[in-house]
Amino acid sequence: MSQIQAHFIKTLNPKCLNNALRFLTLSKSPEKALRIYNQMLLSPSHHDHFTFTFALNACAFSPSSLLHKGREVHAFALKSGHLSDLFVHNSLLAFYSAARHSTACLRAFSDIPSPDVVSWTSLISAFANNGHPGEALIVFASMDVDPNEITLVAALPACSRLKDVKSGKTLHGICLRRFGGHGGNVVLDNAVLDMYFSCGAFTYAVHLFDNMPHRDVVSGTTMICGYVRHGMHEEAISLFMELVRDGEIVPNEVTVTCVLGACANTGILRFGKLVHSFSLRISIDVDGIVGNALIHMYSNCGAIGMALRVFEGLSYKDLVSWCSIIRGMATNGNPSSAVQLFSLMLCYGVQPDSVAFLAVLSGCCHGGFMEEFLMLFRAMYGVYGILPEKEHYTCLIDTFGRAGCLKEAEEFLMCMPMEPDKGVWGALLSACKMHGADEVACKRIKERILDERMVLGGGTYALLSNMLAKSEKWDESHNLREQISMRKIHKLAGYSWIGLA
């Protein structure tokens, strides 16, 4: 801060300075408030308990959650005696909650002689949002003051994370008893709605949504995203159409992203294009999450040219953008392009993760690029320190199997650092069938996959049974079918649903 600005601050009274602090704290750059705070500390007459309240809020609201600076403010407030003020203490709780420091938040809470509802709410939020949902509900049950609507909004996500619909219903009951039914607070209703969907209680969620007198874009988006999250894609699309047609909501980026996910999973290209056009018409930014969702939707629907056009039009391409287009190329018959795009991503300095490697390895697998596959597989853990997961090993075994290197594929399978699952065994069996090694596969694999501790998909067992039958091992094939029936394993029927424009 310049000397002129410092001199100007000295001429102002604490009330004016605190107002400036408050204004900057609520701005897009709350950390700027801390520059004024630092100057105010130079004179004892220029700061009071409001100063520390706003400074702690600035640390909490800052995108980087200034933990070190917040601790400094905490220490100075304690030293100057201002921590005895409840407003300052509650701001301290909010800061530690935002900084994901639930232990420090609990210590600060324990120092308050008489916590009010804001204190309790901050502690509940700290636990609920930082991986301790059980503790959040324990704190809620321990409250010696009446909760308000914000307290319930803070506690409901804990039920969601625990999938604890029973506790969620209890909180919902408190909402109804204390705040006069639905419609009084749409934010609270939306939190209850999200809780029911997170817990898989679809009937309760739909009933609540249908009976909400006031619904906003968050309400509609919560329903649509809830449907998509649980595989109810057709319901998500129908609800989106209904809400937009009736003018009940103006979709935002999250709404559009969710409904595009539904289009991607059902393969309805025509509706996906309509959503794309509608998004442009209502001035939704197609960069970021919407752009990535469009790439995924077009790729899944087989319109890889449109996916590439969207990708090229993005002003900023993050890792998700690159992964989406690489995976799209790999699954739409363009393995060479997938490998080239992965190389281009590295040239742009984007650090790959396990998902990016899986996408490009799938491209190598489908293209039969064994040399490139091995180079990338080794680079994944040798250069980037990413440990291969089951999906990467499945891809590895599939690649060697497709190339006819069945012995090597089996050796890789036996050397896996984790237990092979149905995908791994299925890849090896398919390769054996492809290269006419049915009898060899049956001999080596049958005993292993009949282990009762191993739960494989019905398709894997059916494939092995057919291979046994082809080798004229009728009794063994029949016995395997009986075991499949006894273990109540079913082969899901395949289906395809792709809408073409």
C-alpha positions as CSV (number, residue, x, y, z in Angstrom):
1,M,0.0,0.0,0.0
2,S,1.4,3.4,-1.0
3,Q,2.3,6.1,1.6
4,I,-0.5,8.3,0.3
5,Q,-3.1,5.6,1.0
6,A,-1.6,4.9,4.4
7,H,-1.8,8.6,5.3
8,F,-5.4,8.7,4.1
9,I,-6.3,5.8,6.3
10,K,-4.9,7.6,9.3
11,T,-7.2,10.5,8.8
12,L,-10.4,8.4,8.8
13,N,-12.3,7.3,11.9
14,P,-12.7,3.6,12.8
15,K,-16.4,3.6,11.7
16,C,-15.4,4.7,8.1
17,L,-12.6,2.2,8.0
18,N,-14.8,-0.6,9.2
19,N,-17.3,0.3,6.5
20,A,-14.6,0.1,3.9
21,L,-13.5,-3.3,5.3
22,R,-17.0,-4.6,5.1
23,F,-17.5,-3.4,1.5
24,L,-14.2,-5.0,0.4
25,T,-15.0,-8.2,2.3
26,L,-18.2,-8.6,0.2
27,S,-16.5,-7.7,-3.1
28,K,-15.0,-10.1,-5.6
29,S,-11.5,-9.5,-4.1
30,P,-12.0,-9.8,-0.3
31,E,-8.3,-10.2,0.3
32,K,-8.0,-6.4,-0.5
33,A,-9.7,-5.7,2.8
34,L,-6.7,-7.2,4.6
35,R,-4.5,-4.3,3.3
36,I,-6.6,-1.8,5.1
37,Y,-6.7,-4.1,8.1
38,N,-2.9,-4.2,8.3
39,Q,-2.8,-0.3,8.3
40,M,-5.5,-0.1,11.0
41,L,-3.5,-2.2,13.4
42,L,-0.8,0.4,13.5
43,S,-3.0,2.6,15.6
44,P,-4.9,1.2,18.6
45,S,-7.6,3.9,18.1
46,H,-8.3,2.7,14.6
47,H,-9.6,-0.8,15.3
48,D,-12.3,-2.4,17.4
49,H,-14.2,-5.7,17.5
50,F,-15.8,-5.0,14.1
51,T,-12.4,-4.7,12.5
52,F,-11.5,-8.3,13.5
53,T,-14.9,-9.6,12.5
54,F,-14.5,-8.2,8.9
55,A,-10.9,-9.3,8.7
56,L,-11.8,-12.9,9.6
57,N,-14.6,-12.8,7.1
58,A,-12.2,-11.6,4.4
59,C,-9.9,-14.5,5.2
60,A,-12.9,-16.9,5.0
61,F,-14.4,-15.5,1.8
62,S,-11.0,-15.3,0.0
63,P,-10.8,-18.0,-2.8
64,S,-7.5,-19.2,-1.3
65,S,-9.0,-19.4,2.3
66,L,-6.0,-17.5,3.9
67,L,-5.3,-19.9,6.7
68,H,-2.0,-18.3,7.8
69,K,-3.5,-14.8,7.7
70,G,-6.6,-15.9,9.6
71,R,-4.5,-17.4,12.3
72,E,-2.6,-14.0,12.6
73,V,-6.0,-12.2,13.0
74,H,-7.0,-14.8,15.5
75,A,-3.9,-14.3,17.6
76,F,-4.1,-10.5,17.5
77,A,-7.8,-10.5,18.5
78,L,-6.9,-12.8,21.4
79,K,-4.0,-10.6,22.4
80,S,-6.0,-7.4,22.2
81,G,-9.0,-8.8,24.2
82,H,-11.5,-8.6,21.3
83,L,-12.0,-12.4,21.1
84,S,-14.4,-12.1,24.1
85,D,-16.9,-10.5,21.7
86,L,-19.3,-13.1,20.4
87,F,-19.4,-11.6,16.9
88,V,-15.6,-11.9,16.6
89,H,-15.7,-15.5,17.9
90,N,-18.5,-16.5,15.4
91,S,-16.5,-15.0,12.6
92,L,-13.5,-17.0,13.8
93,L,-15.7,-20.2,13.6
94,A,-16.8,-19.3,10.1
95,F,-13.2,-18.8,9.0
96,Y,-12.0,-22.1,10.3
97,S,-15.0,-23.8,8.7
98,A,-14.2,-22.2,5.3
99,A,-10.5,-23.2,5.8
100,R,-11.5,-26.8,6.3
101,H,-10.0,-26.9,9.7
102,S,-12.7,-28.6,11.8
103,T,-10.4,-29.3,14.7
104,A,-9.5,-25.6,15.2
105,C,-13.2,-24.8,14.7
106,L,-14.1,-27.1,17.6
107,R,-11.4,-25.7,19.8
108,A,-12.6,-22.1,19.1
109,F,-16.2,-23.2,19.8
110,S,-15.2,-24.7,23.2
111,D,-13.9,-21.3,24.3
112,I,-17.3,-19.6,23.9
113,P,-19.0,-19.3,27.3
114,S,-22.5,-19.2,25.8
115,P,-22.7,-20.2,22.2
116,D,-25.6,-18.8,20.2
117,V,-27.4,-20.3,17.2
118,V,-24.8,-18.8,14.8
119,S,-22.0,-20.5,16.8
120,W,-23.7,-23.9,16.7
121,T,-24.5,-23.5,13.0
122,S,-20.8,-22.7,12.1
123,L,-19.6,-25.8,14.0
124,I,-22.2,-28.0,12.3
125,S,-21.2,-26.6,8.9
126,A,-17.5,-27.2,9.6
127,F,-18.1,-30.8,10.3
128,A,-20.7,-31.4,7.6
129,N,-18.6,-29.9,4.8
130,N,-15.2,-31.3,5.9
131,G,-15.7,-35.0,5.9
132,H,-17.3,-35.5,9.4
133,P,-21.0,-35.7,8.7
134,G,-21.6,-38.0,11.7
135,E,-20.1,-35.5,14.1
136,A,-22.2,-32.7,12.5
137,L,-25.4,-34.6,13.4
138,I,-24.1,-35.3,16.9
139,V,-23.5,-31.5,17.3
140,F,-27.0,-30.8,16.0
141,A,-28.5,-33.1,18.5
142,S,-26.5,-31.5,21.3
143,M,-27.7,-27.9,20.7
144,D,-29.0,-26.1,23.7
145,V,-30.6,-23.4,21.6
146,D,-33.3,-23.6,19.0
147,P,-32.0,-24.1,15.5
148,N,-32.9,-21.7,12.8
149,E,-33.4,-22.3,9.0
150,I,-29.7,-21.7,8.3
151,T,-28.8,-24.4,10.9
152,L,-31.0,-26.9,9.1
153,V,-29.6,-26.0,5.8
154,A,-26.1,-26.7,7.3
155,A,-27.1,-30.0,8.8
156,L,-29.1,-31.5,5.9
157,P,-25.9,-32.2,3.8
158,A,-24.6,-34.4,6.6
159,C,-27.6,-36.7,6.1
160,S,-27.0,-36.7,2.4
161,R,-23.4,-37.7,2.8
162,L,-24.3,-40.5,5.2
163,K,-27.3,-41.6,3.1
164,D,-29.2,-41.3,6.4
165,V,-32.8,-40.8,5.3
166,K,-34.1,-41.4,8.8
167,S,-32.2,-38.4,10.2
168,G,-33.1,-36.4,7.1
169,K,-36.8,-37.1,7.8
170,T,-36.3,-35.9,11.4
171,L,-34.8,-32.6,10.2
172,H,-37.6,-32.3,7.6
173,G,-40.1,-32.7,10.4
174,I,-38.4,-29.9,12.3
175,C,-38.7,-27.7,9.2
176,L,-42.4,-28.4,9.0
177,R,-43.1,-27.9,12.7
178,R,-41.0,-24.8,13.3
179,F,-41.3,-22.9,10.0
180,G,-44.9,-23.5,8.9
181,G,-44.7,-26.1,6.1
182,H,-43.3,-25.8,2.6
183,G,-42.8,-22.6,0.8
184,G,-41.6,-20.4,3.7
185,N,-38.0,-20.7,2.7
186,V,-37.2,-22.0,-0.8
187,V,-33.5,-22.4,0.1
188,L,-34.5,-24.8,3.0
189,D,-36.9,-26.7,0.8
190,N,-34.1,-27.1,-1.8
191,A,-31.8,-28.5,0.8
192,V,-34.4,-31.0,1.9
193,L,-35.1,-31.9,-1.8
194,D,-31.4,-32.6,-2.4
195,M,-31.2,-34.7,0.8
196,Y,-34.0,-37.0,-0.3
197,F,-32.4,-37.5,-3.7
198,S,-29.0,-38.1,-2.2
199,C,-30.5,-40.8,0.1
200,G,-32.4,-42.4,-2.8
201,A,-35.8,-41.5,-1.5
202,F,-37.3,-40.6,-4.9
203,T,-40.9,-40.7,-3.8
204,Y,-40.3,-38.2,-1.0
205,A,-38.3,-35.9,-3.3
206,V,-41.0,-35.9,-6.0
207,H,-43.8,-35.4,-3.4
208,L,-41.9,-32.4,-1.9
209,F,-41.2,-30.9,-5.3
210,D,-44.8,-31.2,-6.5
211,N,-46.0,-29.5,-3.3
212,M,-43.6,-26.6,-3.2
213,P,-45.6,-23.4,-3.7
214,H,-42.4,-21.5,-4.7
215,R,-39.8,-23.2,-6.9
216,D,-36.7,-21.5,-8.3
217,V,-34.0,-22.6,-10.8
218,V,-32.2,-24.4,-7.9
219,S,-35.3,-26.5,-7.2
220,G,-35.6,-27.6,-10.8
221,T,-31.9,-28.2,-11.2
222,T,-31.8,-30.3,-8.0
223,M,-34.6,-32.5,-9.4
224,I,-33.1,-32.8,-12.9
225,C,-29.6,-33.6,-11.5
226,G,-31.1,-36.0,-8.9
227,Y,-32.8,-37.9,-11.7
228,V,-29.5,-38.1,-13.8
229,R,-27.4,-39.1,-10.7
230,H,-29.7,-42.1,-10.2
231,G,-29.9,-43.1,-13.9
232,M,-33.4,-41.8,-14.4
233,H,-32.4,-39.9,-17.6
234,E,-35.8,-39.9,-19.4
235,E,-37.4,-38.4,-16.3
236,A,-34.8,-35.7,-16.2
237,I,-35.4,-34.8,-19.9
238,S,-39.2,-34.8,-19.4
239,L,-38.9,-32.5,-16.4
240,F,-36.5,-30.1,-18.1
241,M,-38.9,-29.8,-21.1
242,E,-41.9,-29.2,-18.7
243,L,-40.2,-26.5,-16.6
244,V,-38.9,-24.6,-19.6
245,R,-42.1,-24.9,-21.6
246,D,-44.1,-23.6,-18.7
247,G,-41.7,-20.7,-18.1
248,E,-41.2,-21.8,-14.5
249,I,-37.4,-21.6,-14.6
250,V,-34.7,-20.1,-16.8
251,P,-32.0,-22.8,-16.8
252,N,-28.5,-22.0,-15.6
253,E,-25.2,-23.7,-16.4
254,V,-25.7,-26.5,-13.9
255,T,-29.2,-27.2,-15.3
256,V,-28.0,-27.4,-18.8
257,T,-25.0,-29.6,-17.8
258,C,-27.2,-32.1,-16.1
259,V,-29.7,-32.4,-18.9
260,L,-26.9,-32.8,-21.5
261,G,-25.7,-35.7,-19.3
262,A,-29.1,-37.2,-19.6
263,C,-29.0,-36.8,-23.4
264,A,-25.5,-38.4,-23.5
265,N,-26.6,-41.4,-21.5
266,T,-29.7,-42.0,-23.6
267,G,-28.1,-41.2,-26.9
268,I,-30.8,-38.7,-27.9
269,L,-28.8,-36.5,-30.2
270,R,-31.8,-34.4,-31.5
271,F,-32.7,-33.2,-28.1
272,G,-29.1,-32.6,-27.2
273,K,-28.8,-30.3,-30.2
274,L,-32.0,-28.4,-29.1
275,V,-30.5,-27.9,-25.6
276,H,-27.3,-26.6,-27.2
277,S,-29.2,-24.1,-29.4
278,F,-31.4,-23.1,-26.4
279,S,-28.3,-22.5,-24.3
280,L,-26.9,-20.1,-26.9
281,R,-30.2,-18.3,-27.2
282,I,-30.4,-17.6,-23.5
283,S,-26.7,-16.5,-23.4
284,I,-25.4,-19.4,-21.3
285,D,-21.6,-19.5,-21.5
286,V,-20.7,-22.7,-23.4
287,D,-17.1,-22.5,-22.0
288,G,-16.4,-24.4,-18.8
289,I,-18.7,-27.1,-17.6
290,V,-21.3,-26.6,-20.3
291,G,-18.7,-26.9,-23.1
292,N,-17.4,-30.1,-21.5
293,A,-20.9,-31.5,-21.2
294,L,-21.5,-30.7,-24.9
295,I,-18.3,-32.6,-25.9
296,H,-19.4,-35.6,-23.8
297,M,-23.0,-35.5,-25.2
298,Y,-21.9,-35.3,-28.9
299,S,-19.3,-38.0,-28.4
300,N,-21.7,-40.4,-26.8
301,C,-24.3,-39.8,-29.5
302,G,-21.7,-40.5,-32.2
303,A,-21.5,-36.9,-33.5
304,I,-17.7,-36.7,-33.0
305,G,-17.4,-33.9,-35.6
306,M,-19.7,-31.7,-33.5
307,A,-17.8,-32.6,-30.4
308,L,-14.5,-31.6,-32.0
309,R,-16.1,-28.3,-33.2
310,V,-17.2,-27.5,-29.6
311,F,-13.8,-28.4,-28.3
312,E,-12.0,-26.2,-30.8
313,G,-14.3,-23.3,-29.9
314,L,-13.5,-23.4,-26.2
315,S,-11.5,-20.3,-25.1
316,Y,-10.1,-22.3,-22.2
317,K,-9.5,-26.1,-22.3
318,D,-9.2,-27.7,-18.9
319,L,-8.2,-31.3,-18.2
320,V,-11.9,-32.4,-18.4
321,S,-12.2,-30.9,-21.9
322,W,-9.1,-32.8,-23.1
323,C,-10.2,-36.1,-21.5
324,S,-13.7,-35.8,-23.0
325,I,-12.5,-35.2,-26.6
326,I,-9.7,-37.9,-26.3
327,R,-12.2,-40.4,-25.0
328,G,-14.7,-39.4,-27.7
329,M,-12.1,-40.0,-30.4
330,A,-11.1,-43.3,-28.9
331,T,-14.7,-44.6,-28.8
332,N,-15.8,-43.3,-32.2
333,G,-13.2,-45.1,-34.3
334,N,-10.5,-42.4,-34.3
335,P,-7.7,-43.9,-32.2
336,S,-4.9,-42.1,-34.0
337,S,-6.6,-38.7,-33.3
338,A,-7.0,-39.7,-29.7
339,V,-3.2,-40.3,-29.4
340,Q,-2.4,-37.1,-31.3
341,L,-4.7,-35.1,-29.0
342,F,-3.1,-36.5,-25.9
343,S,0.3,-35.5,-27.2
344,L,-1.1,-32.0,-28.0
345,M,-2.5,-31.8,-24.5
346,L,1.0,-32.5,-23.0
347,C,2.5,-29.8,-25.3
348,Y,0.0,-27.3,-23.9
349,G,1.4,-28.1,-20.4
350,V,-1.8,-29.8,-19.2
351,Q,-0.9,-32.5,-16.6
352,P,-2.7,-35.8,-17.3
353,D,-4.5,-37.8,-14.6
354,S,-5.6,-41.4,-14.4
355,V,-8.8,-40.6,-16.4
356,A,-6.8,-39.0,-19.3
357,F,-4.5,-42.0,-19.4
358,L,-7.4,-44.4,-19.5
359,A,-8.9,-42.4,-22.4
360,V,-5.7,-42.5,-24.5
361,L,-4.9,-46.1,-23.6
362,S,-8.4,-47.1,-24.8
363,G,-7.6,-45.4,-28.1
364,C,-4.4,-47.4,-28.4
365,C,-6.3,-50.6,-27.5
366,H,-9.0,-50.0,-30.2
367,G,-6.3,-49.0,-32.8
368,G,-4.0,-51.9,-32.0
369,F,-1.1,-49.6,-31.1
370,M,0.7,-51.9,-28.8
371,E,4.0,-50.0,-28.9
372,E,2.4,-46.7,-28.0
373,F,0.3,-48.4,-25.4
374,L,3.3,-49.8,-23.6
375,M,5.1,-46.5,-23.8
376,L,2.1,-44.6,-22.3
377,F,1.4,-47.3,-19.7
378,R,5.0,-47.1,-18.4
379,A,5.0,-43.3,-18.5
380,M,1.9,-43.2,-16.4
381,Y,3.6,-44.5,-13.3
382,G,7.2,-44.0,-14.3
383,V,7.0,-40.3,-15.3
384,Y,3.8,-39.0,-13.8
385,G,3.6,-41.2,-10.7
386,I,0.1,-42.4,-11.4
387,L,-0.6,-46.0,-10.1
388,P,-2.6,-48.0,-12.7
389,E,-6.1,-49.0,-11.5
390,K,-8.2,-52.0,-12.5
391,E,-9.5,-50.2,-15.6
392,H,-6.0,-49.6,-16.9
393,Y,-5.1,-53.2,-16.4
394,T,-8.3,-54.3,-18.1
395,C,-7.2,-52.1,-21.1
396,L,-3.7,-53.6,-21.0
397,I,-5.0,-57.2,-21.0
398,D,-7.5,-56.3,-23.7
399,T,-4.8,-54.8,-25.9
400,F,-2.5,-57.8,-25.6
401,G,-5.5,-60.2,-26.1
402,R,-6.6,-58.5,-29.3
403,A,-3.1,-58.8,-30.6
404,G,-3.1,-62.6,-29.9
405,C,-0.5,-62.4,-27.1
406,L,-2.7,-64.5,-24.8
407,K,0.1,-65.8,-22.7
408,E,1.4,-62.3,-21.9
409,A,-2.1,-61.1,-21.2
410,E,-2.6,-63.9,-18.7
411,E,0.7,-63.1,-17.1
412,F,-0.3,-59.5,-16.7
413,L,-3.5,-60.6,-15.1
414,M,-1.8,-62.9,-12.6
415,C,0.7,-60.1,-11.7
416,M,-2.0,-57.4,-11.0
417,P,-1.5,-55.8,-7.6
418,M,-5.3,-56.0,-7.0
419,E,-7.9,-58.7,-7.4
420,P,-9.1,-59.0,-11.0
421,D,-12.7,-58.2,-11.5
422,K,-15.3,-59.1,-14.1
423,G,-13.9,-56.6,-16.6
424,V,-10.4,-58.1,-16.5
425,W,-11.6,-61.7,-16.8
426,G,-14.1,-60.7,-19.5
427,A,-11.3,-59.1,-21.5
428,L,-9.1,-62.2,-21.3
429,L,-12.0,-64.6,-22.2
430,S,-13.1,-62.5,-25.2
431,A,-9.5,-62.5,-26.5
432,C,-9.3,-66.2,-26.2
433,K,-12.6,-66.6,-28.0
434,M,-11.5,-64.1,-30.7
435,H,-8.3,-66.2,-31.4
436,G,-9.9,-69.6,-31.2
437,A,-8.2,-70.5,-27.9
438,D,-11.4,-71.7,-26.3
439,E,-10.1,-74.9,-24.9
440,V,-7.0,-73.3,-23.4
441,A,-9.1,-70.5,-21.9
442,C,-11.5,-72.9,-20.3
443,K,-8.8,-75.0,-18.8
444,R,-6.9,-72.0,-17.3
445,I,-9.7,-69.8,-16.3
446,K,-12.7,-72.0,-15.3
447,E,-11.4,-72.9,-11.8
448,R,-10.5,-69.3,-11.0
449,I,-13.7,-67.6,-11.9
450,L,-15.9,-70.3,-10.2
451,D,-14.4,-69.2,-6.9
452,E,-17.6,-68.3,-4.9
453,R,-15.9,-65.3,-3.4
454,M,-15.6,-63.7,-6.8
455,V,-18.7,-62.0,-8.2
456,L,-18.5,-61.6,-11.9
457,G,-21.1,-60.3,-14.4
458,G,-23.6,-62.7,-16.0
459,G,-22.1,-62.0,-19.4
460,T,-18.7,-63.3,-18.3
461,Y,-20.2,-66.6,-17.1
462,A,-22.3,-66.9,-20.2
463,L,-19.3,-66.4,-22.4
464,L,-17.4,-69.2,-20.6
465,S,-20.4,-71.5,-20.8
466,N,-20.6,-71.0,-24.5
467,M,-16.9,-71.6,-24.9
468,L,-17.2,-74.9,-23.0
469,A,-20.1,-75.9,-25.2
470,K,-18.1,-75.1,-28.3
471,S,-15.4,-77.3,-27.1
472,E,-18.1,-80.0,-26.7
473,K,-17.7,-80.1,-22.9
474,W,-21.4,-80.3,-22.5
475,D,-21.5,-81.6,-18.9
476,E,-19.2,-78.8,-17.7
477,S,-21.2,-76.2,-19.6
478,H,-24.4,-77.5,-18.0
479,N,-22.9,-77.6,-14.5
480,L,-21.7,-74.0,-15.0
481,R,-25.2,-72.9,-16.0
482,E,-26.6,-74.6,-12.9
483,Q,-24.1,-72.7,-10.7
484,I,-25.0,-69.5,-12.4
485,S,-28.7,-70.2,-11.6
486,M,-28.0,-71.2,-8.0
487,R,-26.0,-68.0,-7.4
488,K,-28.8,-65.9,-9.0
489,I,-26.6,-64.3,-11.5
490,H,-28.3,-62.8,-14.5
491,K,-27.0,-61.6,-17.8
492,L,-28.4,-58.2,-18.6
493,A,-29.9,-57.9,-22.1
494,G,-28.1,-55.4,-24.3
495,Y,-29.9,-52.5,-25.9
496,S,-29.0,-49.5,-28.0
497,W,-30.9,-46.2,-28.2
498,I,-29.3,-43.5,-30.3
499,G,-31.4,-40.7,-31.7
500,L,-30.1,-39.4,-35.0
501,A,-30.7,-35.8,-36.2
